[in-house]
Amino acid sequence: MPRRLALLAVALGLRAPGLARESLWLDELSSVSVAVMAPRDLLQHLTTLDVHPPLHFALLGAWLRLFGTSEHAARSLSLVAGMLAVLALCHLARALLPPREALAAVALAATSPFAVYYAREARSYSLALALTALTVTLLVRALRSPTPGRRGAFVVAATALAYTHVFGLLTIAGSALGLIALRHDRRALAKALAAYAVVAVAYLPWASTLASQVTRVERSFWIDAPDARAWLLGWLYDGPFAVAYVLLGLWCFGRGARALARELPRAESLALGGVMVANTALPLAVSLLSQPIFLAKYAIGALGVGLVVAARGASNGRVLVALCALGCADAVRDSHRVQHRADWRSLAAFATELERRGETPVLPHPLERHLAVYTGGRPVARYVAASELPAWQRAHPRGLWVLEVHPARTDPAVARAMGPTWRVREVREWFRARAVRWGP
C-alpha cells in the first residue's frame, strides 16, 4: 500500500502542476462552449453538428457550473479522470499479474507521457482511458466468476464507455473476442452474450445519432490519411526521451504479450488482444483502405491494456526504472516546458480591448463562439466569410482588424478579398494566433 500511494503521488505530481499555464486550444474551447449549453441545445448540437457522444459533455457541463470556465477548472475534470485511470489500471493489473508486476503496471501508468498529457486536456480521452480500464477489469472478473453483480457492473461501465467516445464501441466489440473461448460452455456463453446484449440495448437511443454522425464524417472530415513518414518525423521530433521510451516500451510489450498468452486463460488473453487490435490495427486499416478515422489519441483505450502487458514484460527491475524515468522525463518536458496550444487567451483579451475602443474585429473562420469562452460568453468578434470582407471594408474605410488562429493555415482568400488597395498596417502576434490590421 505505501508503494502504491507513493506512485499515486508521482502521478498527481506529473499531472497537476501548471494546468492553466497555456490557453485552452480549439478543441478544448469547443468542449467548454458545448458543455455549457442548455440540455436541449446540447442535444441538438450533438445530433446535428458534432461527432461525439454526450457523456463527457454532460459531466463537463456540471463540473463547469460548479467551478467556472477557467483553464484550471476546465482541465481539472480530466485530471480527476486521469487519477481514476491510474487506480483502475491498478485493479486491472492486480487481476491479471502477480503482485510485483502489478506494482510495475501502476508505475508505468503513473509515468506514461501519453496518459499525463491527456489528463491535462479538457477533452474526453482521459475519461475514456479510465472507463476502458474499468470495463476490462470488470470483464476479467466476470469471466472468472460470472455473478449477476459482476455482469451488471460490466454493463454499466461498458455503457458509460460507449457514451464517452466512439472508439469505446471498438473496445467493447474487441473485448467480445474472449467469448470465443466460451463456446464449449453454453451456459457461460449465454450469460456473457446477454451482458453484451444489454449494453447494445442501452446504446440504442444513440444509435441513430451515431449513424448520422458517420454520414457527416463520410462527407467531410478533418483527419488526414495515415502518413507513416510524418508520424516517424513527428516521433523523432519529440526528442530522445520519447524515442527511447517508445522503443523500450515496445520491447517490454512484446515480451509481456508472449508471457501472458501462455499464462492467462484463453478467454482473457483473447479479450485483451481484441481490445488492442480493435483500437489500433482495425481503425488504421479502415483509414488506409477507406475513410481516414485514425488519430493516435483515439486509441487511448489500448494504452491501459498495453501498459499492463508491458509491465509483465519489464520483469527486470532496471528496465522498469529506466522506462519510468524516461516516461517522467518526457512527460515533464512535454507538459511543462513545451508550448503546444494557440494563445486564444491573449487573442480574446486583445479583442476585448478593441471592443472597449469601439472597434469590432472579425474572424475569417466560424470560431467566434469559441473565442467567447474567454469573454464570459460575449461575442467580441464577428464571423465574416472571405466573400463578405469587401462589404466590411466599405463599412470601415479607415481599417479593419482580422483575427487569425493558426496563421499558417489562414485562408489565402482573405488577402485576395482585401484587394490591391488595402495593405497590412499592423500585426499583433502570439503563439499560433495573431491580429492583423488591414487598411488603405
TIBA-894510 format. One record per residue (C-alpha): residue number from 1; residue in one letter; x, y, z. Coordinates in steps of 0.2 Angstrom, whole numbers. Layout:
// residues N
atom i = NUM aa = a east = X north = Y up = Z $
...
***
This chain:
// residues 440
atom i = 1 aa = m east = 0 north = 0 up = 0 $
atom i = 2 aa = p east = 13 north = 13 up = 4 $
atom i = 3 aa = r east = 22 north = 10 up = -13 $
atom i = 4 aa = r east = 5 north = 12 up = -22 $
atom i = 5 aa = l east = 2 north = 28 up = -13 $
atom i = 6 aa = a east = 19 north = 34 up = -17 $
atom i = 7 aa = l east = 16 north = 30 up = -36 $
atom i = 8 aa = l east = -1 north = 39 up = -35 $
atom i = 9 aa = a east = 8 north = 55 up = -28 $
atom i = 10 aa = v east = 20 north = 54 up = -43 $
atom i = 11 aa = a east = 5 north = 53 up = -55 $
atom i = 12 aa = l east = -3 north = 68 up = -47 $
atom i = 13 aa = g east = 14 north = 77 up = -47 $
atom i = 14 aa = l east = 16 north = 75 up = -65 $
atom i = 15 aa = r east = -2 north = 79 up = -70 $
atom i = 16 aa = a east = -7 north = 93 up = -58 $
atom i = 17 aa = p east = 5 north = 107 up = -59 $
atom i = 18 aa = g east = 3 north = 121 up = -71 $
atom i = 19 aa = l east = -14 north = 116 up = -78 $
atom i = 20 aa = a east = -18 north = 134 up = -83 $
atom i = 21 aa = r east = 0 north = 138 up = -90 $
atom i = 22 aa = e east = -7 north = 138 up = -108 $
atom i = 23 aa = s east = -23 north = 144 up = -116 $
atom i = 24 aa = l east = -37 north = 132 up = -119 $
atom i = 25 aa = w east = -34 north = 127 up = -138 $
atom i = 26 aa = l east = -48 north = 125 up = -151 $
atom i = 27 aa = d east = -54 north = 108 up = -146 $
atom i = 28 aa = e east = -54 north = 112 up = -128 $
atom i = 29 aa = l east = -64 north = 128 up = -131 $
atom i = 30 aa = s east = -76 north = 118 up = -141 $
atom i = 31 aa = s east = -78 north = 106 up = -126 $
atom i = 32 aa = v east = -82 north = 121 up = -115 $
atom i = 33 aa = s east = -93 north = 130 up = -127 $
atom i = 34 aa = v east = -103 north = 114 up = -130 $
atom i = 35 aa = a east = -104 north = 109 up = -112 $
atom i = 36 aa = v east = -111 north = 125 up = -105 $
atom i = 37 aa = m east = -126 north = 124 up = -117 $
atom i = 38 aa = a east = -143 north = 121 up = -110 $
atom i = 39 aa = p east = -148 north = 102 up = -111 $
atom i = 40 aa = r east = -159 north = 104 up = -126 $
atom i = 41 aa = d east = -147 north = 115 up = -136 $
atom i = 42 aa = l east = -133 north = 102 up = -131 $
atom i = 43 aa = l east = -143 north = 88 up = -138 $
atom i = 44 aa = q east = -147 north = 97 up = -154 $
atom i = 45 aa = h east = -129 north = 102 up = -157 $
atom i = 46 aa = l east = -123 north = 84 up = -154 $
atom i = 47 aa = t east = -136 north = 77 up = -166 $
atom i = 48 aa = t east = -134 north = 89 up = -180 $
atom i = 49 aa = l east = -116 north = 96 up = -179 $
atom i = 50 aa = d east = -104 north = 86 up = -168 $
atom i = 51 aa = v east = -97 north = 69 up = -170 $
atom i = 52 aa = h east = -95 north = 64 up = -151 $
atom i = 53 aa = p east = -106 north = 55 up = -139 $
atom i = 54 aa = p east = -114 north = 65 up = -124 $
atom i = 55 aa = l east = -107 north = 59 up = -108 $
atom i = 56 aa = h east = -91 north = 69 up = -106 $
atom i = 57 aa = f east = -100 north = 85 up = -112 $
atom i = 58 aa = a east = -114 north = 82 up = -99 $
atom i = 59 aa = l east = -101 north = 79 up = -85 $
atom i = 60 aa = l east = -90 north = 93 up = -90 $
atom i = 61 aa = g east = -105 north = 105 up = -90 $
atom i = 62 aa = a east = -110 north = 100 up = -72 $
atom i = 63 aa = w east = -92 north = 102 up = -67 $
atom i = 64 aa = l east = -90 north = 120 up = -75 $
atom i = 65 aa = r east = -106 north = 125 up = -67 $
atom i = 66 aa = l east = -98 north = 121 up = -50 $
atom i = 67 aa = f east = -80 north = 128 up = -54 $
atom i = 68 aa = g east = -81 north = 140 up = -68 $
atom i = 69 aa = t east = -74 north = 140 up = -85 $
atom i = 70 aa = s east = -56 north = 145 up = -82 $
atom i = 71 aa = e east = -42 north = 134 up = -89 $
atom i = 72 aa = h east = -39 north = 126 up = -72 $
atom i = 73 aa = a east = -57 north = 122 up = -70 $
atom i = 74 aa = a east = -60 north = 115 up = -87 $
atom i = 75 aa = r east = -45 north = 104 up = -86 $
atom i = 76 aa = s east = -47 north = 98 up = -68 $
atom i = 77 aa = l east = -61 north = 86 up = -73 $
atom i = 78 aa = s east = -48 north = 77 up = -85 $
atom i = 79 aa = l east = -36 north = 77 up = -70 $
atom i = 80 aa = v east = -48 north = 68 up = -59 $
atom i = 81 aa = a east = -52 north = 56 up = -73 $
atom i = 82 aa = g east = -33 north = 53 up = -76 $
atom i = 83 aa = m east = -30 north = 49 up = -57 $
atom i = 84 aa = l east = -45 north = 37 up = -58 $
atom i = 85 aa = a east = -37 north = 29 up = -73 $
atom i = 86 aa = v east = -22 north = 25 up = -63 $
atom i = 87 aa = l east = -32 north = 17 up = -50 $
atom i = 88 aa = a east = -42 north = 7 up = -62 $
atom i = 89 aa = l east = -26 north = 1 up = -71 $
atom i = 90 aa = c east = -20 north = -4 up = -53 $
atom i = 91 aa = h east = -35 north = -15 up = -51 $
atom i = 92 aa = l east = -33 north = -22 up = -69 $
atom i = 93 aa = a east = -15 north = -26 up = -66 $
atom i = 94 aa = r east = -19 north = -35 up = -49 $
atom i = 95 aa = a east = -32 north = -45 up = -58 $
atom i = 96 aa = l east = -20 north = -51 up = -71 $
atom i = 97 aa = l east = -2 north = -50 up = -64 $
atom i = 98 aa = p east = 7 north = -56 up = -49 $
atom i = 99 aa = p east = 10 north = -43 up = -36 $
atom i = 100 aa = r east = 27 north = -37 up = -41 $
atom i = 101 aa = e east = 22 north = -35 up = -60 $
atom i = 102 aa = a east = 5 north = -27 up = -54 $
atom i = 103 aa = l east = 15 north = -13 up = -45 $
atom i = 104 aa = a east = 26 north = -11 up = -60 $
atom i = 105 aa = a east = 10 north = -8 up = -71 $
atom i = 106 aa = v east = 5 north = 6 up = -58 $
atom i = 107 aa = a east = 22 north = 14 up = -60 $
atom i = 108 aa = l east = 20 north = 14 up = -79 $
atom i = 109 aa = a east = 3 north = 21 up = -78 $
atom i = 110 aa = a east = 8 north = 35 up = -67 $
atom i = 111 aa = t east = 23 north = 40 up = -78 $
atom i = 112 aa = s east = 15 north = 37 up = -95 $
atom i = 113 aa = p east = 18 north = 53 up = -105 $
atom i = 114 aa = f east = 3 north = 49 up = -116 $
atom i = 115 aa = a east = -8 north = 47 up = -100 $
atom i = 116 aa = v east = -1 north = 63 up = -92 $
atom i = 117 aa = y east = -4 north = 74 up = -107 $
atom i = 118 aa = y east = -22 north = 69 up = -109 $
atom i = 119 aa = a east = -25 north = 71 up = -90 $
atom i = 120 aa = r east = -21 north = 89 up = -93 $
atom i = 121 aa = e east = -33 north = 92 up = -108 $
atom i = 122 aa = a east = -51 north = 97 up = -107 $
atom i = 123 aa = r east = -57 north = 83 up = -118 $
atom i = 124 aa = s east = -64 north = 65 up = -116 $
atom i = 125 aa = y east = -48 north = 55 up = -118 $
atom i = 126 aa = s east = -43 north = 54 up = -100 $
atom i = 127 aa = l east = -61 north = 48 up = -95 $
atom i = 128 aa = a east = -61 north = 36 up = -109 $
atom i = 129 aa = l east = -44 north = 28 up = -103 $
atom i = 130 aa = a east = -52 north = 27 up = -85 $
atom i = 131 aa = l east = -68 north = 19 up = -91 $
atom i = 132 aa = t east = -59 north = 7 up = -103 $
atom i = 133 aa = a east = -48 north = 1 up = -89 $
atom i = 134 aa = l east = -63 north = -1 up = -78 $
atom i = 135 aa = t east = -73 north = -10 up = -91 $
atom i = 136 aa = v east = -59 north = -23 up = -95 $
atom i = 137 aa = t east = -56 north = -26 up = -76 $
atom i = 138 aa = l east = -74 north = -30 up = -73 $
atom i = 139 aa = l east = -75 north = -41 up = -89 $
atom i = 140 aa = v east = -60 north = -51 up = -82 $
atom i = 141 aa = r east = -68 north = -53 up = -65 $
atom i = 142 aa = a east = -85 north = -58 up = -74 $
atom i = 143 aa = l east = -76 north = -71 up = -84 $
atom i = 144 aa = r east = -68 north = -79 up = -69 $
atom i = 145 aa = s east = -84 north = -78 up = -58 $
atom i = 146 aa = p east = -99 north = -74 up = -68 $
atom i = 147 aa = t east = -111 north = -67 up = -54 $
atom i = 148 aa = p east = -125 north = -56 up = -58 $
atom i = 149 aa = g east = -117 north = -42 up = -49 $
atom i = 150 aa = r east = -101 north = -43 up = -59 $
atom i = 151 aa = r east = -110 north = -44 up = -75 $
atom i = 152 aa = g east = -121 north = -29 up = -71 $
atom i = 153 aa = a east = -106 north = -19 up = -66 $
atom i = 154 aa = f east = -98 north = -23 up = -83 $
atom i = 155 aa = v east = -114 north = -17 up = -92 $
atom i = 156 aa = v east = -114 north = -1 up = -83 $
atom i = 157 aa = a east = -95 north = 3 up = -86 $
atom i = 158 aa = a east = -96 north = -3 up = -104 $
atom i = 159 aa = t east = -112 north = 8 up = -107 $
atom i = 160 aa = a east = -103 north = 23 up = -100 $
atom i = 161 aa = l east = -88 north = 20 up = -111 $
atom i = 162 aa = a east = -99 north = 19 up = -127 $
atom i = 163 aa = y east = -107 north = 36 up = -122 $
atom i = 164 aa = t east = -90 north = 44 up = -119 $
atom i = 165 aa = h east = -80 north = 41 up = -136 $
atom i = 166 aa = v east = -85 north = 32 up = -152 $
atom i = 167 aa = f east = -69 north = 21 up = -150 $
atom i = 168 aa = g east = -77 north = 14 up = -134 $
atom i = 169 aa = l east = -88 north = 4 up = -146 $
atom i = 170 aa = l east = -72 north = -4 up = -153 $
atom i = 171 aa = t east = -66 north = -8 up = -136 $
atom i = 172 aa = i east = -82 north = -17 up = -132 $
atom i = 173 aa = a east = -83 north = -26 up = -148 $
atom i = 174 aa = g east = -64 north = -31 up = -147 $
atom i = 175 aa = s east = -66 north = -37 up = -129 $
atom i = 176 aa = a east = -80 north = -49 up = -135 $
atom i = 177 aa = l east = -67 north = -59 up = -144 $
atom i = 178 aa = g east = -64 north = -68 up = -127 $
atom i = 179 aa = l east = -81 north = -76 up = -129 $
atom i = 180 aa = i east = -74 north = -87 up = -142 $
atom i = 181 aa = a east = -66 north = -97 up = -129 $
atom i = 182 aa = l east = -83 north = -100 up = -120 $
atom i = 183 aa = r east = -91 north = -108 up = -135 $
atom i = 184 aa = h east = -89 north = -125 up = -126 $
atom i = 185 aa = d east = -98 north = -119 up = -111 $
atom i = 186 aa = r east = -115 north = -114 up = -117 $
atom i = 187 aa = r east = -122 north = -108 up = -101 $
atom i = 188 aa = a east = -107 north = -96 up = -98 $
atom i = 189 aa = l east = -108 north = -90 up = -116 $
atom i = 190 aa = a east = -126 north = -86 up = -115 $
atom i = 191 aa = k east = -124 north = -76 up = -99 $
atom i = 192 aa = a east = -109 north = -66 up = -107 $
atom i = 193 aa = l east = -119 north = -63 up = -123 $
atom i = 194 aa = a east = -134 north = -57 up = -113 $
atom i = 195 aa = a east = -122 north = -44 up = -104 $
atom i = 196 aa = y east = -116 north = -38 up = -121 $
atom i = 197 aa = a east = -134 north = -38 up = -127 $
atom i = 198 aa = v east = -139 north = -26 up = -113 $
atom i = 199 aa = v east = -125 north = -14 up = -117 $
atom i = 200 aa = a east = -131 north = -14 up = -135 $
atom i = 201 aa = v east = -149 north = -11 up = -130 $
atom i = 202 aa = a east = -143 north = 3 up = -118 $
atom i = 203 aa = y east = -134 north = 11 up = -133 $
atom i = 204 aa = l east = -149 north = 10 up = -145 $
atom i = 205 aa = p east = -156 north = 28 up = -141 $
atom i = 206 aa = w east = -139 north = 35 up = -148 $
atom i = 207 aa = a east = -138 north = 23 up = -162 $
atom i = 208 aa = s east = -147 north = 34 up = -175 $
atom i = 209 aa = t east = -137 north = 49 up = -170 $
atom i = 210 aa = l east = -121 north = 39 up = -172 $
atom i = 211 aa = a east = -127 north = 34 up = -190 $
atom i = 212 aa = s east = -130 north = 52 up = -194 $
atom i = 213 aa = q east = -113 north = 57 up = -187 $
atom i = 214 aa = v east = -105 north = 43 up = -198 $
atom i = 215 aa = t east = -113 north = 51 up = -213 $
atom i = 216 aa = r east = -107 north = 68 up = -209 $
atom i = 217 aa = v east = -89 north = 61 up = -207 $
atom i = 218 aa = e east = -90 north = 52 up = -224 $
atom i = 219 aa = r east = -95 north = 69 up = -232 $
atom i = 220 aa = s east = -81 north = 79 up = -224 $
atom i = 221 aa = f east = -69 north = 76 up = -210 $
atom i = 222 aa = w east = -53 north = 84 up = -204 $
atom i = 223 aa = i east = -42 north = 68 up = -201 $
atom i = 224 aa = d east = -29 north = 66 up = -214 $
atom i = 225 aa = a east = -25 north = 49 up = -222 $
atom i = 226 aa = p east = -11 north = 40 up = -212 $
atom i = 227 aa = d east = 6 north = 46 up = -216 $
atom i = 228 aa = a east = 20 north = 35 up = -210 $
atom i = 229 aa = r east = 34 north = 47 up = -214 $
atom i = 230 aa = a east = 25 north = 61 up = -205 $
atom i = 231 aa = w east = 22 north = 50 up = -190 $
atom i = 232 aa = l east = 40 north = 45 up = -189 $
atom i = 233 aa = l east = 46 north = 63 up = -191 $
atom i = 234 aa = g east = 34 north = 69 up = -178 $
atom i = 235 aa = w east = 40 north = 55 up = -166 $
atom i = 236 aa = l east = 58 north = 59 up = -169 $
atom i = 237 aa = y east = 55 north = 77 up = -167 $
atom i = 238 aa = d east = 48 north = 74 up = -149 $
atom i = 239 aa = g east = 66 north = 71 up = -144 $
atom i = 240 aa = p east = 77 north = 57 up = -137 $
atom i = 241 aa = f east = 67 north = 53 up = -121 $
atom i = 242 aa = a east = 51 north = 50 up = -132 $
atom i = 243 aa = v east = 61 north = 39 up = -144 $
atom i = 244 aa = a east = 69 north = 29 up = -131 $
atom i = 245 aa = y east = 53 north = 27 up = -121 $
atom i = 246 aa = v east = 43 north = 20 up = -136 $
atom i = 247 aa = l east = 57 north = 8 up = -141 $
atom i = 248 aa = l east = 60 north = 1 up = -124 $
atom i = 249 aa = g east = 41 north = 1 up = -121 $
atom i = 250 aa = l east = 38 north = -9 up = -137 $
atom i = 251 aa = w east = 51 north = -22 up = -132 $
atom i = 252 aa = c east = 43 north = -24 up = -115 $
atom i = 253 aa = f east = 26 north = -26 up = -123 $
atom i = 254 aa = g east = 32 north = -39 up = -135 $
atom i = 255 aa = r east = 39 north = -49 up = -120 $
atom i = 256 aa = g east = 24 north = -47 up = -110 $
atom i = 257 aa = a east = 12 north = -52 up = -123 $
atom i = 258 aa = r east = 21 north = -68 up = -126 $
atom i = 259 aa = a east = 21 north = -72 up = -107 $
atom i = 260 aa = l east = 3 north = -68 up = -104 $
atom i = 261 aa = a east = -3 north = -78 up = -120 $
atom i = 262 aa = r east = 4 north = -93 up = -111 $
atom i = 263 aa = e east = -1 north = -88 up = -93 $
atom i = 264 aa = l east = -19 north = -81 up = -94 $
atom i = 265 aa = p east = -35 north = -91 up = -98 $
atom i = 266 aa = r east = -38 north = -91 up = -116 $
atom i = 267 aa = a east = -54 north = -80 up = -114 $
atom i = 268 aa = e east = -44 north = -67 up = -105 $
atom i = 269 aa = s east = -30 north = -66 up = -117 $
atom i = 270 aa = l east = -42 north = -65 up = -132 $
atom i = 271 aa = a east = -51 north = -51 up = -124 $
atom i = 272 aa = l east = -35 north = -41 up = -121 $
atom i = 273 aa = g east = -29 north = -44 up = -138 $
atom i = 274 aa = g east = -46 north = -39 up = -145 $
atom i = 275 aa = v east = -46 north = -23 up = -136 $
atom i = 276 aa = m east = -28 north = -19 up = -143 $
atom i = 277 aa = v east = -32 north = -24 up = -161 $
atom i = 278 aa = a east = -49 north = -15 up = -161 $
atom i = 279 aa = n east = -42 north = 1 up = -155 $
atom i = 280 aa = t east = -26 north = 2 up = -166 $
atom i = 281 aa = a east = -25 north = -10 up = -181 $
atom i = 282 aa = l east = -43 north = -10 up = -186 $
atom i = 283 aa = p east = -46 north = 9 up = -187 $
atom i = 284 aa = l east = -29 north = 11 up = -195 $
atom i = 285 aa = a east = -34 north = -2 up = -208 $
atom i = 286 aa = v east = -50 north = 7 up = -211 $
atom i = 287 aa = s east = -40 north = 23 up = -213 $
atom i = 288 aa = l east = -29 north = 15 up = -226 $
atom i = 289 aa = l east = -42 north = 7 up = -236 $
atom i = 290 aa = s east = -57 north = 18 up = -235 $
atom i = 291 aa = q east = -61 north = 33 up = -224 $
atom i = 292 aa = p east = -47 north = 41 up = -213 $
atom i = 293 aa = i east = -53 north = 39 up = -195 $
atom i = 294 aa = f east = -37 north = 36 up = -185 $
atom i = 295 aa = l east = -28 north = 48 up = -174 $
atom i = 296 aa = a east = -16 north = 41 up = -161 $
atom i = 297 aa = k east = -26 north = 49 up = -146 $
atom i = 298 aa = y east = -42 north = 40 up = -152 $
atom i = 299 aa = a east = -33 north = 24 up = -147 $
atom i = 300 aa = i east = -31 north = 29 up = -129 $
atom i = 301 aa = g east = -41 north = 14 up = -124 $
atom i = 302 aa = a east = -27 north = 2 up = -129 $
atom i = 303 aa = l east = -15 north = 12 up = -119 $
atom i = 304 aa = g east = -21 north = 5 up = -102 $
atom i = 305 aa = v east = -20 north = -13 up = -108 $
atom i = 306 aa = g east = -4 north = -10 up = -117 $
atom i = 307 aa = l east = 4 north = -4 up = -100 $
atom i = 308 aa = v east = -2 north = -19 up = -91 $
atom i = 309 aa = v east = 6 north = -30 up = -104 $
atom i = 310 aa = a east = 22 north = -20 up = -104 $
atom i = 311 aa = a east = 23 north = -22 up = -85 $
atom i = 312 aa = r east = 23 north = -41 up = -87 $
atom i = 313 aa = g east = 37 north = -39 up = -99 $
atom i = 314 aa = a east = 48 north = -27 up = -89 $
atom i = 315 aa = s east = 52 north = -41 up = -76 $
atom i = 316 aa = n east = 70 north = -34 up = -74 $
atom i = 317 aa = g east = 69 north = -20 up = -61 $
atom i = 318 aa = r east = 82 north = -9 up = -70 $
atom i = 319 aa = v east = 72 north = -10 up = -86 $
atom i = 320 aa = l east = 57 north = -4 up = -76 $
atom i = 321 aa = v east = 66 north = 10 up = -68 $
atom i = 322 aa = a east = 73 north = 16 up = -85 $
atom i = 323 aa = l east = 56 north = 15 up = -93 $
atom i = 324 aa = c east = 48 north = 25 up = -79 $
atom i = 325 aa = a east = 62 north = 38 up = -79 $
atom i = 326 aa = l east = 61 north = 40 up = -97 $
atom i = 327 aa = g east = 42 north = 42 up = -96 $
atom i = 328 aa = c east = 44 north = 55 up = -82 $
atom i = 329 aa = a east = 57 north = 65 up = -92 $
atom i = 330 aa = d east = 47 north = 65 up = -107 $
atom i = 331 aa = a east = 31 north = 70 up = -98 $
atom i = 332 aa = v east = 39 north = 84 up = -89 $
atom i = 333 aa = r east = 47 north = 91 up = -105 $
atom i = 334 aa = d east = 31 north = 89 up = -115 $
atom i = 335 aa = s east = 18 north = 95 up = -102 $
atom i = 336 aa = h east = 28 north = 108 up = -93 $
atom i = 337 aa = r east = 40 north = 116 up = -105 $
atom i = 338 aa = v east = 34 north = 114 up = -122 $
atom i = 339 aa = q east = 21 north = 126 up = -129 $
atom i = 340 aa = h east = 8 north = 117 up = -139 $
atom i = 341 aa = r east = -9 north = 127 up = -139 $
atom i = 342 aa = a east = -13 north = 143 up = -149 $
atom i = 343 aa = d east = -14 north = 158 up = -137 $
atom i = 344 aa = w east = -33 north = 161 up = -138 $
atom i = 345 aa = r east = -32 north = 169 up = -121 $
atom i = 346 aa = s east = -22 north = 184 up = -127 $
atom i = 347 aa = l east = -31 north = 185 up = -143 $
atom i = 348 aa = a east = -48 north = 186 up = -133 $
atom i = 349 aa = a east = -40 north = 199 up = -122 $
atom i = 350 aa = f east = -35 north = 210 up = -137 $
atom i = 351 aa = a east = -52 north = 208 up = -145 $
atom i = 352 aa = t east = -60 north = 214 up = -129 $
atom i = 353 aa = e east = -48 north = 229 up = -129 $
atom i = 354 aa = l east = -54 north = 233 up = -147 $
atom i = 355 aa = e east = -72 north = 231 up = -141 $
atom i = 356 aa = r east = -69 north = 244 up = -127 $
atom i = 357 aa = r east = -62 north = 256 up = -140 $
atom i = 358 aa = g east = -77 north = 254 up = -151 $
atom i = 359 aa = e east = -70 north = 243 up = -164 $
atom i = 360 aa = t east = -77 north = 226 up = -170 $
atom i = 361 aa = p east = -64 north = 213 up = -175 $
atom i = 362 aa = v east = -68 north = 200 up = -187 $
atom i = 363 aa = l east = -64 north = 181 up = -189 $
atom i = 364 aa = p east = -62 north = 174 up = -206 $
atom i = 365 aa = h east = -67 north = 157 up = -198 $
atom i = 366 aa = p east = -83 north = 152 up = -189 $
atom i = 367 aa = l east = -75 north = 151 up = -172 $
atom i = 368 aa = e east = -82 north = 166 up = -163 $
atom i = 369 aa = r east = -92 north = 155 up = -151 $
atom i = 370 aa = h east = -75 north = 148 up = -145 $
atom i = 371 aa = l east = -67 north = 165 up = -143 $
atom i = 372 aa = a east = -82 north = 170 up = -132 $
atom i = 373 aa = v east = -77 north = 157 up = -119 $
atom i = 374 aa = y east = -64 north = 169 up = -114 $
atom i = 375 aa = t east = -75 north = 184 up = -114 $
atom i = 376 aa = g east = -89 north = 177 up = -102 $
atom i = 377 aa = g east = -100 north = 172 up = -117 $
atom i = 378 aa = r east = -99 north = 190 up = -125 $
atom i = 379 aa = p east = -96 north = 189 up = -144 $
atom i = 380 aa = v east = -82 north = 202 up = -146 $
atom i = 381 aa = a east = -78 north = 196 up = -164 $
atom i = 382 aa = r east = -89 north = 194 up = -179 $
atom i = 383 aa = y east = -88 north = 179 up = -191 $
atom i = 384 aa = v east = -86 north = 186 up = -208 $
atom i = 385 aa = a east = -83 north = 174 up = -223 $
atom i = 386 aa = a east = -70 north = 180 up = -235 $
atom i = 387 aa = s east = -83 north = 184 up = -248 $
atom i = 388 aa = e east = -91 north = 196 up = -236 $
atom i = 389 aa = l east = -75 north = 206 up = -232 $
atom i = 390 aa = p east = -77 north = 219 up = -246 $
atom i = 391 aa = a east = -93 north = 225 up = -239 $
atom i = 392 aa = w east = -85 north = 226 up = -222 $
atom i = 393 aa = q east = -71 north = 236 up = -230 $
atom i = 394 aa = r east = -84 north = 249 up = -236 $
atom i = 395 aa = a east = -92 north = 250 up = -219 $
atom i = 396 aa = h east = -75 north = 253 up = -211 $
atom i = 397 aa = p east = -65 north = 263 up = -223 $
atom i = 398 aa = r east = -51 north = 268 up = -210 $
atom i = 399 aa = g east = -46 north = 250 up = -207 $
atom i = 400 aa = l east = -51 north = 233 up = -200 $
atom i = 401 aa = w east = -44 north = 221 up = -188 $
atom i = 402 aa = v east = -44 north = 202 up = -193 $
atom i = 403 aa = l east = -41 north = 189 up = -180 $
atom i = 404 aa = e east = -32 north = 173 up = -185 $
atom i = 405 aa = v east = -29 north = 157 up = -176 $
atom i = 406 aa = h east = -15 north = 145 up = -183 $
atom i = 407 aa = p east = -9 north = 159 up = -195 $
atom i = 408 aa = a east = 0 north = 146 up = -206 $
atom i = 409 aa = r east = -17 north = 140 up = -211 $
atom i = 410 aa = t east = -25 north = 157 up = -214 $
atom i = 411 aa = d east = -37 north = 156 up = -230 $
atom i = 412 aa = p east = -27 north = 165 up = -244 $
atom i = 413 aa = a east = -44 north = 171 up = -249 $
atom i = 414 aa = v east = -43 north = 184 up = -235 $
atom i = 415 aa = a east = -29 north = 193 up = -243 $
atom i = 416 aa = r east = -37 north = 192 up = -260 $
atom i = 417 aa = a east = -53 north = 199 up = -254 $
atom i = 418 aa = m east = -44 north = 214 up = -246 $
atom i = 419 aa = g east = -40 north = 219 up = -264 $
atom i = 420 aa = p east = -25 north = 228 up = -271 $
atom i = 421 aa = t east = -29 north = 245 up = -262 $
atom i = 422 aa = w east = -28 north = 238 up = -244 $
atom i = 423 aa = r east = -12 north = 233 up = -235 $
atom i = 424 aa = v east = -7 north = 225 up = -219 $
atom i = 425 aa = r east = -4 north = 240 up = -207 $
atom i = 426 aa = e east = -1 north = 232 up = -190 $
atom i = 427 aa = v east = 1 north = 215 up = -183 $
atom i = 428 aa = r east = 0 north = 208 up = -165 $
atom i = 429 aa = e east = 7 north = 191 up = -163 $
atom i = 430 aa = w east = 5 north = 177 up = -150 $
atom i = 431 aa = f east = 9 north = 159 up = -151 $
atom i = 432 aa = r east = -1 north = 152 up = -166 $
atom i = 433 aa = a east = -13 north = 167 up = -165 $
atom i = 434 aa = r east = -12 north = 185 up = -172 $
atom i = 435 aa = a east = -22 north = 200 up = -175 $
atom i = 436 aa = v east = -19 north = 209 up = -192 $
atom i = 437 aa = r east = -25 north = 227 up = -195 $
atom i = 438 aa = w east = -29 north = 230 up = -214 $
atom i = 439 aa = g east = -31 north = 247 up = -220 $
atom i = 440 aa = p east = -30 north = 258 up = -236 $
***
